[in-house]
């Protein structure tokens, strides 16, 4: 049975729930719920295992806080003996508009502290990522407040749609591989207006 490690990046704690920076957690939770799984607290992460179409998914939301996500990633990668190309890291992306999702085989951390820590610990940026666009509509000097802020009411329908699409991307990634998944999803726009 093929095995995959799905990593949602975010920060633990109620004050961070439903914030832009925690969209990785939200996508992984939605994926696990859809497939009837349940999270338990384990080493360095909340962990859930689900099966779908003969594939096994180890889904983690690190409990280490965003800036130390690499420790949880590496621990579960090694513990479950999963190859790096069978991982998918779900992360918020300030550089992408709200209506976009990008799947990439590799790529730099682009200033994202969670990805930076993973890259430092793994020694490479050659691992698959799902970048969930959060837009960058904030006044100068307010980036941290924006990223750690809650979604606006008029953004929520697009976010719900993109979370559903992100679940499809995870399934597609496991079913047909990253190249075909990138072709199928990267150029779509999720603008409801």
N, CA, C and O of each residue as an XYZ file, in Angstrom:
772
protein
N       0.846     -1.190      0.000
C       0.000      0.000      0.000
C       0.888      1.250      0.000
O       1.780      1.380      0.838
N       0.642      2.164     -0.939
C       1.400      3.424     -0.989
C       1.077      4.260      0.234
O      -0.067      4.318      0.685
N       2.116      4.911      0.766
C       1.938      5.705      1.974
C       2.367      7.143      1.711
O       3.376      7.397      1.053
N       1.578      8.078      2.239
C       1.811      9.501      2.032
C       1.804     10.228      3.364
O       1.063      9.878      4.283
N       2.649     11.251      3.447
C       2.674     12.116      4.623
C       2.120     13.475      4.202
O       2.681     14.142      3.333
N       1.016     13.876      4.826
C       0.376     15.148      4.539
C       0.585     16.053      5.748
O       0.157     15.735      6.857
N       1.253     17.191      5.517
C       1.617     18.089      6.608
C       0.878     19.410      6.441
O       1.021     20.084      5.421
N       0.096     19.774      7.436
C      -0.553     21.081      7.426
C       0.192     22.002      8.373
O       0.391     21.670      9.541
N       0.603     23.150      7.878
C       1.340     24.078      8.739
C       0.389     25.068      9.405
O      -0.582     25.534      8.807
N       0.702     25.371     10.661
C      -0.105     26.302     11.437
C       0.479     26.435     12.828
O       1.541     25.889     13.128
N      -0.221     27.160     13.661
C       0.168     27.334     15.063
C      -0.921     26.761     15.957
O      -2.110     26.929     15.687
N      -0.510     26.082     17.021
C      -1.489     25.554     17.964
C      -1.977     26.686     18.868
O      -1.290     27.687     19.071
N      -3.167     26.496     19.397
C      -3.737     27.494     20.296
C      -4.977     28.119     19.692
O      -5.034     28.403     18.495
N      -5.968     28.325     20.541
C      -7.262     28.847     20.096
C      -7.125     30.202     19.397
O      -7.858     30.497     18.453
N      -6.179     31.024     19.868
C      -6.041     32.361     19.275
C      -5.617     32.325     17.807
O      -5.762     33.317     17.093
N      -5.092     31.180     17.356
C      -4.662     31.053     15.963
C      -5.677     30.338     15.072
O      -5.512     30.313     13.853
N      -6.718     29.759     15.660
C      -7.648     28.988     14.836
C      -8.398     29.906     13.877
O      -8.751     31.036     14.213
N      -8.628     29.390     12.681
C      -9.317     30.113     11.600
C      -8.600     31.393     11.168
O      -9.237     32.333     10.694
N      -7.277     31.428     11.331
C      -6.500     32.550     10.811
C      -5.899     32.147      9.466
O      -5.837     30.966      9.122
N      -5.465     33.144      8.724
C      -4.857     32.882      7.415
C      -3.641     31.966      7.552
O      -3.440     31.064      6.737
N      -2.842     32.200      8.573
C      -1.588     31.441      8.762
C      -1.859     29.973      9.087
O      -0.968     29.137      8.938
N      -3.067     29.650      9.524
C      -3.395     28.283      9.925
C      -4.155     27.506      8.856
O      -4.727     26.457      9.154
N      -4.174     27.991      7.630
C      -4.958     27.306      6.604
C      -4.439     25.886      6.356
O      -5.210     25.009      5.967
N      -3.156     25.654      6.575
C      -2.620     24.293      6.429
C      -3.306     23.324      7.386
O      -3.682     22.219      6.995
N      -3.468     23.743      8.644
C      -4.201     22.934      9.618
C      -5.628     22.687      9.139
O      -6.127     21.563      9.198
N      -6.285     23.755      8.660
C      -7.694     23.656      8.273
C      -7.894     22.688      7.111
O      -8.852     21.914      7.104
N      -6.992     22.729      6.128
C      -7.096     21.817      4.980
C      -6.896     20.367      5.424
O      -7.653     19.483      5.024
N      -5.886     20.128      6.244
C      -5.616     18.753      6.692
C      -6.764     18.231      7.556
O      -7.143     17.066      7.439
N      -7.316     19.075      8.415
C      -8.474     18.659      9.222
C      -9.652     18.295      8.331
O     -10.319     17.287      8.566
N      -9.914     19.104      7.312
C     -11.032     18.836      6.403
C     -10.816     17.520      5.645
O     -11.756     16.750      5.451
N      -9.586     17.272      5.222
C      -9.255     16.027      4.519
C      -9.499     14.818      5.420
O     -10.110     13.835      5.003
N      -9.015     14.904      6.656
C      -9.163     13.802      7.615
C     -10.646     13.570      7.934
O     -11.096     12.426      7.995
N     -11.395     14.645      8.134
C     -12.836     14.509      8.429
C     -13.573     13.852      7.267
O     -14.413     12.977      7.475
N     -13.256     14.277      6.034
C     -13.922     13.704      4.861
C     -13.727     12.194      4.804
O     -14.627     11.458      4.398
N     -12.545     11.737      5.214
C     -12.221     10.316      5.114
C     -12.403      9.561      6.436
O     -11.887      8.456      6.601
N     -13.137     10.164      7.371
C     -13.533      9.462      8.589
C     -12.429      9.231      9.602
O     -12.552      8.357     10.459
N     -11.355      9.997      9.519
C     -10.260      9.841     10.476
C     -10.459     10.709     11.700
O     -11.390     11.512     11.766
N      -9.575     10.539     12.666
C      -9.611     11.348     13.890
C      -8.174     11.593     14.334
O      -7.320     10.711     14.244
N      -7.928     12.801     14.812
C      -6.589     13.159     15.281
C      -6.372     12.702     16.714
O      -7.294     12.667     17.529
N      -5.125     12.352     16.992
C      -4.709     12.090     18.368
C      -3.404     12.846     18.587
O      -2.667     13.119     17.640
N      -3.130     13.177     19.827
C      -1.878     13.849     20.147
C      -0.782     12.797     20.175
O      -0.902     11.775     20.850
N       0.280     13.058     19.438
C       1.412     12.145     19.413
C       2.682     12.987     19.442
O       2.629     14.181     19.737
N       3.797     12.386     19.145
C       5.075     13.079     19.233
C       5.142     14.248     18.247
O       5.060     14.039     17.037
N       5.288     15.448     18.742
C       5.487     16.677     17.981
C       4.318     17.090     17.090
O       4.430     18.066     16.347
N       3.196     16.366     17.149
C       2.105     16.688     16.211
C       0.787     16.065     16.647
O       0.747     15.110     17.423
N      -0.296     16.644     16.116
C      -1.575     15.946     16.081
C      -1.500     15.057     14.846
O      -1.106     15.511     13.772
N      -1.878     13.795     15.000
C      -1.699     12.824     13.921
C      -3.001     12.071     13.675
O      -3.709     11.689     14.607
N      -3.294     11.869     12.400
C      -4.444     11.046     12.005
C      -4.002     10.178     10.838
O      -3.222     10.610      9.989
N      -4.510      8.945     10.802
C      -4.241      8.064      9.657
C      -5.556      7.760      8.972
O      -6.540      7.397      9.617
N      -5.562      7.914      7.649
C      -6.752      7.577      6.870
C      -6.330      6.749      5.662
O      -5.194      6.824      5.195
N      -7.275      5.962      5.176
C      -7.050      5.169      3.968
C      -8.055      5.606      2.916
O      -9.205      5.923      3.218
N      -7.584      5.613      1.656
C      -8.439      6.001      0.539
C      -7.900      5.337     -0.714
O      -6.736      5.516     -1.072
N      -8.756      4.566     -1.381
C      -8.415      3.917     -2.654
C      -7.078      3.183     -2.592
O      -6.238      3.327     -3.480
N      -6.894      2.399     -1.540
C      -5.681      1.594     -1.416
C      -4.439      2.377     -1.035
O      -3.326      1.860     -1.129
N      -4.615      3.605     -0.613
C      -3.485      4.423     -0.195
C      -3.651      4.816      1.268
O      -4.765      5.012      1.754
N      -2.531      4.925      1.951
C      -2.550      5.294      3.365
C      -1.974      6.699      3.508
O      -0.939      7.025      2.928
N      -2.663      7.522      4.288
C      -2.230      8.895      4.522
C      -1.957      9.086      6.008
O      -2.837      8.875      6.842
N      -0.740      9.484      6.330
C      -0.404      9.906      7.680
C      -0.473     11.429      7.639
O       0.322     12.079      6.960
N      -1.431     11.989      8.374
C      -1.697     13.424      8.329
C      -1.253     14.047      9.642
O      -1.649     13.602     10.720
N      -0.424     15.085      9.542
C       0.058     15.712     10.770
C      -0.159     17.219     10.760
O      -0.081     17.877      9.723
N      -0.431     17.733     11.937
C      -0.441     19.167     12.213
C       0.542     19.357     13.365
O       0.218     19.033     14.508
N       1.733     19.874     13.085
C       2.759     19.984     14.125
C       2.303     20.792     15.337
O       1.598     21.793     15.205
N       2.716     20.343     16.513
C       2.412     21.055     17.759
C       3.612     21.896     18.208
O       3.664     22.368     19.344
N       4.559     22.072     17.309
C       5.821     22.741     17.636
C       5.792     24.236     17.387
O       6.799     24.910     17.603
N       4.670     24.771     16.941
C       4.553     26.127     16.414
C       5.218     26.188     15.042
O       6.128     25.418     14.732
N       4.739     27.119     14.239
C       5.108     27.237     12.831
C       6.616     27.225     12.606
O       7.113     26.502     11.742
N       7.345     28.029     13.385
C       8.773     28.240     13.123
C       9.633     27.013     13.389
O      10.814     26.999     13.044
N       9.047     25.971     14.007
C       9.790     24.748     14.295
C       9.137     23.531     13.621
O       9.295     22.406     14.095
N       8.421     23.747     12.541
C       7.676     22.672     11.865
C       8.576     21.560     11.340
O       8.134     20.419     11.210
N       9.821     21.874     11.040
C      10.726     20.878     10.459
C      10.969     19.677     11.345
O      11.138     18.564     10.848
N      10.990     19.886     12.656
C      11.221     18.762     13.576
C      10.129     17.714     13.451
O      10.410     16.517     13.389
N       8.871     18.173     13.414
C       7.743     17.241     13.295
C       7.754     16.567     11.920
O       7.551     15.358     11.813
N       7.991     17.352     10.883
C       8.058     16.816      9.520
C       9.067     15.671      9.460
O       8.738     14.569      9.020
N      10.302     15.934      9.905
C      11.390     14.941      9.823
C      11.097     13.722     10.695
O      11.343     12.589     10.281
N      10.578     13.949     11.890
C      10.287     12.831     12.781
C       9.288     11.863     12.132
O       9.525     10.655     12.104
N       8.175     12.391     11.612
C       7.136     11.521     11.044
C       7.542     10.949      9.697
O       7.128      9.844      9.348
N       8.339     11.675      8.941
C       8.884     11.157      7.685
C       9.719      9.908      7.961
O       9.565      8.882      7.298
N      10.607     10.015      8.954
C      11.481      8.883      9.304
C      10.703      7.762      9.989
O      10.882      6.589      9.659
N       9.846      8.117     10.934
C       9.095      7.100     11.689
C       8.240      6.239     10.767
O       8.173      5.021     10.928
N       7.585      6.881      9.797
C       6.676      6.152      8.900
C       7.379      5.645      7.641
O       6.767      4.981      6.804
N       8.675      5.963      7.514
C       9.473      5.504      6.379
C       8.819      5.884      5.043
O       8.595      5.037      4.178
N       8.525      7.168      4.905
C       7.868      7.688      3.703
C       8.904      8.461      2.887
O       9.699      9.221      3.440
N       8.890      8.262      1.570
C       9.841      8.983      0.716
C       9.409     10.447      0.596
O       8.219     10.761      0.641
N      10.379     11.324      0.445
C      10.120     12.764      0.415
C       9.150     13.156     -0.695
O       8.342     14.068     -0.518
N       9.224     12.474     -1.839
C       8.303     12.816     -2.933
C       6.870     12.389     -2.641
O       5.956     12.787     -3.363
N       6.652     11.590     -1.599
C       5.294     11.195     -1.185
C       4.786     12.046     -0.024
O       3.888     11.637      0.711
N       5.368     13.230      0.130
C       4.882     14.170      1.141
C       4.215     15.341      0.434
O       4.558     15.676     -0.700
N       3.264     15.955      1.112
C       2.655     17.184      0.604
C       2.465     18.125      1.787
O       1.747     17.815      2.738
N       3.120     19.276      1.712
C       3.049     20.276      2.771
C       2.078     21.368      2.359
O       2.246     21.986      1.308
N       1.068     21.609      3.176
C       0.052     22.613      2.873
C       0.347     23.868      3.692
O       0.479     23.820      4.914
N       0.445     24.998      2.976
C       0.944     26.215      3.596
C       0.226     27.444      3.029
O      -0.177     27.456      1.866
N       0.075     28.466      3.856
C      -0.461     29.749      3.390
C       0.600     30.463      2.561
O       1.795     30.350      2.839
N       0.158     31.200      1.541
C       1.103     31.923      0.691
C       0.621     33.346      0.455
O      -0.393     33.576     -0.205
N       1.367     34.294      1.006
C       1.083     35.719      0.911
C       1.260     36.240     -0.518
O       0.607     37.205     -0.915
N       2.142     35.601     -1.284
C       2.445     36.075     -2.639
C       1.386     35.664     -3.656
O       1.374     36.171     -4.778
N       0.503     34.756     -3.275
C      -0.554     34.311     -4.193
C      -1.862     35.023     -3.867
O      -2.196     35.211     -2.698
N      -2.606     35.420     -4.909
C      -3.918     36.033     -4.662
C      -4.863     35.052     -3.966
O      -4.655     33.839     -3.993
N      -5.881     35.595     -3.357
C      -6.844     34.795     -2.603
C      -7.508     33.713     -3.453
O      -7.886     32.664     -2.930
N      -7.654     33.954     -4.756
C      -8.372     32.987     -5.595
C      -7.471     31.919     -6.205
O      -7.906     31.201     -7.105
N      -6.211     31.792     -5.736
C      -5.267     30.849     -6.343
C      -4.759     29.801     -5.359
O      -4.655     30.025     -4.153
N      -4.450     28.642     -5.942
C      -3.735     27.562     -5.252
C      -2.627     27.134     -6.207
O      -2.857     27.032     -7.412
N      -1.427     26.883     -5.684
C      -0.330     26.395     -6.511
C       0.237     25.116     -5.905
O       0.498     25.040     -4.704
N       0.418     24.128     -6.748
C       1.095     22.896     -6.340
C       2.473     22.935     -6.982
O       2.603     23.218     -8.173
N       3.488     22.652     -6.201
C       4.864     22.676     -6.687
C       5.620     21.435     -6.215
O       5.400     20.941     -5.109
N       6.517     20.941     -7.076
C       7.380     19.808     -6.712
C       8.468     20.238     -5.744
O       8.917     19.464     -4.899
N       8.880     21.491     -5.885
C       9.998     22.015     -5.106
C       9.848     23.526     -5.072
O       8.923     24.082     -5.665
N      10.749     24.177     -4.382
C      10.731     25.640     -4.358
C      11.147     26.166     -3.008
O      10.992     25.496     -1.987
N      11.677     27.367     -3.014
C      12.211     27.967     -1.798
C      11.100     28.253     -0.784
O       9.911     28.150     -1.083
N      11.523     28.608      0.397
C      10.582     28.934      1.470
C       9.920     30.282      1.247
O       8.886     30.560      1.854
N      10.492     31.136      0.385
C       9.931     32.459      0.060
C       9.619     33.287      1.314
O       8.653     34.049      1.347
N      10.452     33.121      2.333
C      10.274     33.905      3.552
C       9.301     33.321      4.556
O       9.105     33.892      5.630
N       8.677     32.177      4.222
C       7.724     31.550      5.145
C       8.507     30.780      6.212
O       9.274     29.872      5.892
N       8.309     31.149      7.478
C       9.127     30.568      8.551
C       8.941     29.068      8.734
O       9.895     28.369      9.077
N       7.734     28.562      8.511
C       7.519     27.120      8.615
C       8.293     26.369      7.544
O       8.956     25.373      7.835
N       8.209     26.845      6.301
C       8.948     26.209      5.198
C      10.449     26.378      5.378
O      11.223     25.483      5.038
N      10.857     27.518      5.910
C      12.283     27.780      6.145
C      12.851     26.737      7.112
O      13.941     26.209      6.893
N      12.101     26.442      8.187
C      12.574     25.463      9.165
C      12.616     24.056      8.563
O      13.557     23.299      8.802
N      11.588     23.716      7.782
C      11.580     22.400      7.126
C      12.787     22.280      6.199
O      13.487     21.268      6.213
N      13.028     23.316      5.392
C      14.152     23.303      4.455
C      15.479     23.169      5.200
O      16.357     22.417      4.777
N      15.627     23.900      6.312
C      16.869     23.812      7.100
C      17.086     22.410      7.644
O      18.203     21.894      7.603
N      16.030     21.789      8.152
C      16.167     20.459      8.762
C      16.354     19.364      7.709
O      17.135     18.433      7.908
N      15.639     19.479      6.593
C      15.776     18.472      5.537
C      17.036     18.685      4.702
O      17.551     17.743      4.100
N      17.533     19.927      4.666
C      18.690     20.233      3.838
C      18.346     20.359      2.358
O      19.232     20.301      1.505
N      17.056     20.533      2.048
C      16.622     20.674      0.661
C      15.273     21.386      0.607
O      14.511     21.377      1.574
N      14.991     22.006     -0.546
C      13.650     22.543     -0.770
C      12.914     21.688     -1.803
O      11.862     22.075     -2.313
N      13.486     20.517     -2.103
C      12.925     19.611     -3.108
C      11.887     18.677     -2.474
O      12.112     17.474     -2.343
N      10.773     19.245     -2.092
C       9.662     18.436     -1.586
C       8.362     19.135     -1.998
O       8.322     20.363     -2.078
N       7.292     18.358     -2.263
C       6.046     18.934     -2.786
C       5.327     19.827     -1.782
O       5.298     19.569     -0.579
N       4.739     20.908     -2.347
C       4.006     21.861     -1.518
C       2.698     22.244     -2.200
O       2.625     22.346     -3.424
N       1.683     22.450     -1.395
C       0.439     23.052     -1.849
C       0.410     24.440     -1.217
O       0.287     24.578      0.000
N       0.525     25.457     -2.051
C       0.549     26.844     -1.570
C      -0.852     27.427     -1.735
O      -1.360     27.550     -2.850
N      -1.458     27.779     -0.623
C      -2.842     28.263     -0.556
C      -2.789     29.786     -0.504
O      -2.398     30.357      0.514
N      -3.181     30.450     -1.597
C      -3.111     31.906     -1.656
C      -3.986     32.570     -0.610
O      -5.166     32.247     -0.471
N      -3.389     33.514      0.132
C      -4.162     34.270      1.130
C      -4.240     35.747      0.762
O      -4.845     36.541      1.482
N      -3.614     36.120     -0.381
C      -3.626     37.520     -0.787
C      -2.673     38.344      0.060
O      -2.019     37.833      0.969
N      -2.608     39.627     -0.259
C      -1.710     40.509      0.499
C      -2.300     41.915      0.609
O      -1.624     42.919      0.381
N      -3.571     41.948      0.962
C      -4.280     43.226      1.059
C      -4.183     43.748      2.492
O      -5.069     43.527      3.318
N      -3.080     44.445      2.757
C      -2.886     44.995      4.090
C      -2.052     46.267      3.989
O      -1.254     46.408      3.062
N      -2.226     47.197      4.934
C      -1.430     48.430      4.920
C       0.042     48.138      5.226
O       0.367     47.143      5.874
N       0.908     49.004      4.758
C       2.350     48.864      4.995
C       2.632     48.677      6.488
O       2.111     49.403      7.335
N       3.468     47.686      6.781
C       3.849     47.420      8.163
C       2.876     46.539      8.927
O       3.090     46.258     10.106
N       1.808     46.098      8.269
C       0.766     45.319      8.967
C       0.731     43.848      8.520
O      -0.274     43.165      8.718
N       1.815     43.367      7.926
C       1.834     42.003      7.399
C       1.560     40.957      8.474
O       0.762     40.045      8.255
N       2.202     41.073      9.621
C       2.016     40.078     10.688
C       0.561     40.043     11.146
O      -0.016     38.968     11.311
N      -0.030     41.217     11.350
C      -1.437     41.277     11.767
C      -2.348     40.650     10.711
O      -3.316     39.965     11.041
N      -2.027     40.890      9.450
C      -2.829     40.326      8.361
C      -2.734     38.803      8.352
O      -3.753     38.112      8.320
N      -1.515     38.288      8.380
C      -1.297     36.837      8.301
C      -1.912     36.124      9.500
O      -2.485     35.044      9.361
N      -1.791     36.729     10.669
C      -2.335     36.106     11.882
C      -3.799     36.492     12.126
O      -4.384     36.125     13.145
N      -4.377     37.229     11.188
C      -5.764     37.666     11.326
C      -6.750     36.625     10.817
O      -6.387     35.698     10.093
N      -7.998     36.801     11.211
C      -9.082     35.915     10.766
C      -9.530     36.314      9.365
O      -9.317     37.444      8.924
N     -10.150     35.369      8.683
C     -10.711     35.661      7.368
C     -11.835     36.676      7.492
O     -12.574     36.682      8.477
N     -11.959     37.531      6.489
C     -13.096     38.454      6.439
C     -14.327     37.669      5.986
O     -14.206     36.654      5.299
N     -15.498     38.140      6.373
C     -16.744     37.436      6.027
C     -16.893     37.213      4.533
O     -17.344     36.150      4.107
N     -16.518     38.208      3.730
C     -16.694     38.050      2.282
C     -15.645     37.130      1.652
O     -15.770     36.771      0.482
N     -14.608     36.743      2.412
C     -13.599     35.798      1.918
C     -13.982     34.345      2.187
O     -13.502     33.436      1.510
N     -14.844     34.132      3.174
C     -15.129     32.767      3.645
C     -15.676     31.845      2.548
O     -15.246     30.692      2.490
N     -16.605     32.283      1.668
C     -17.057     31.366      0.610
C     -15.923     30.875     -0.289
O     -15.891     29.701     -0.659
N     -14.985     31.773     -0.648
C     -13.844     31.373     -1.480
C     -12.949     30.407     -0.708
O     -12.449     29.435     -1.274
N     -12.748     30.669      0.566
C     -11.891     29.799      1.385
C     -12.496     28.400      1.486
O     -11.783     27.405      1.357
N     -13.796     28.321      1.715
C     -14.459     27.000      1.795
C     -14.296     26.246      0.479
O     -13.992     25.053      0.479
N     -14.497     26.937     -0.637
C     -14.331     26.312     -1.947
C     -12.892     25.829     -2.132
O     -12.666     24.718     -2.612
N     -11.924     26.657     -1.755
C     -10.517     26.287     -1.917
C     -10.121     25.143     -0.985
O      -9.271     24.329     -1.346
N     -10.711     25.065      0.190
C     -10.427     23.919      1.066
C     -10.933     22.638      0.409
O     -10.233     21.625      0.403
N     -12.151     22.678     -0.146
C     -12.675     21.502     -0.867
C     -11.765     21.141     -2.033
O     -11.481     19.965     -2.258
N     -11.311     22.134     -2.769
C     -10.426     21.891     -3.912
C      -9.094     21.335     -3.432
O      -8.508     20.480     -4.096
N      -8.608     21.805     -2.291
C      -7.340     21.314     -1.738
C      -7.440     19.831     -1.373
O      -6.475     19.083     -1.536
N      -8.608     19.407     -0.879
C      -8.827     17.974     -0.606
C      -8.714     17.188     -1.906
O      -8.078     16.135     -1.945
N      -9.330     17.699     -2.971
C      -9.221     17.041     -4.282
C      -7.768     16.981     -4.743
O      -7.340     15.990     -5.336
N      -7.010     18.044     -4.469
C      -5.597     18.072     -4.861
C      -4.810     16.994     -4.118
O      -3.986     16.308     -4.723
N      -5.053     16.836     -2.821
C      -4.373     15.789     -2.044
C      -4.687     14.419     -2.646
O      -3.793     13.594     -2.834
N      -5.956     14.189     -2.942
C      -6.363     12.901     -3.522
C      -5.729     12.711     -4.895
O      -5.239     11.625     -5.207
N      -5.735     13.754     -5.714
C      -5.148     13.694     -7.051
C      -3.648     13.423     -6.975
O      -3.117     12.612     -7.735
N      -2.976     14.098     -6.065
C      -1.536     13.915     -5.850
C      -1.216     12.436     -5.601
O      -0.259     11.898     -6.157
N      -2.028     11.789     -4.762
C      -1.804     10.370     -4.453
C      -2.238      9.462     -5.601
O      -1.635      8.412     -5.821
N      -3.279      9.858     -6.334
C      -3.845      8.984     -7.370
C      -3.091      9.067     -8.696
O      -2.841      8.041     -9.329
N      -2.722     10.292     -9.127
C      -2.142     10.433    -10.471
C      -0.777     11.119    -10.477
O      -0.190     11.316    -11.541
N      -0.270     11.484     -9.302
C       1.065     12.072     -9.233
C       1.055     13.586     -9.307
O       0.048     14.208     -9.646
N       2.198     14.159     -8.982
C       2.269     15.614     -8.865
C       2.220     16.325    -10.209
O       1.624     17.397    -10.309
N       2.834     15.754    -11.251
C       2.862     16.450    -12.546
C       1.454     16.660    -13.091
O       1.094     17.772    -13.476
N       0.663     15.600    -13.125
C      -0.707     15.714    -13.637
C      -1.569     16.580    -12.716
O      -2.467     17.284    -13.178
N      -1.292     16.526    -11.428
C      -2.032     17.359    -10.470
C      -1.733     18.838    -10.703
O      -2.639     19.671    -10.676
N      -0.465     19.159    -10.932
C      -0.102     20.557    -11.206
C      -0.811     21.039    -12.472
O      -1.337     22.152    -12.504
N      -0.825     20.211    -13.507
C      -1.491     20.577    -14.762
C      -2.982     20.802    -14.547
O      -3.562     21.737    -15.100
N      -3.594     19.948    -13.746
C      -5.054     20.013    -13.548
C      -5.490     21.198    -12.690
O      -6.575     21.738    -12.907
N      -4.676     21.615    -11.723
C      -5.158     22.575    -10.720
C      -4.463     23.935    -10.708
O      -5.056     24.904    -10.235
N      -3.241     24.045    -11.204
C      -2.473     25.272    -10.985
C      -3.003     26.507    -11.697
O      -2.778     27.620    -11.223
N      -3.685     26.353    -12.796
C      -4.135     27.538    -13.533
C      -5.584     27.906    -13.282
O      -6.129     28.784    -13.951
N      -6.214     27.241    -12.321
C      -7.610     27.540    -12.021
C      -7.717     28.793    -11.159
O      -6.808     29.120    -10.396
N      -8.831     29.479    -11.293
C      -9.133     30.612    -10.438
C     -10.372     30.266     -9.619
O     -11.336     29.713    -10.149
N     -10.346     30.585     -8.351
C     -11.467     30.276     -7.454
C     -12.174     31.559     -7.048
O     -12.519     31.756     -5.882
N     -12.380     32.419     -8.021
C     -13.045     33.695     -7.770
C     -14.555     33.499     -7.925
O     -15.024     33.114     -8.996
N     -15.307     33.759     -6.869
C     -16.752     33.534     -6.891
C     -17.522     34.749     -7.379
O     -18.746     34.696     -7.503
N     -16.826     35.842     -7.658
C     -17.519     37.078     -8.048
C     -17.878     37.066     -9.520
O     -18.465     38.026    -10.020
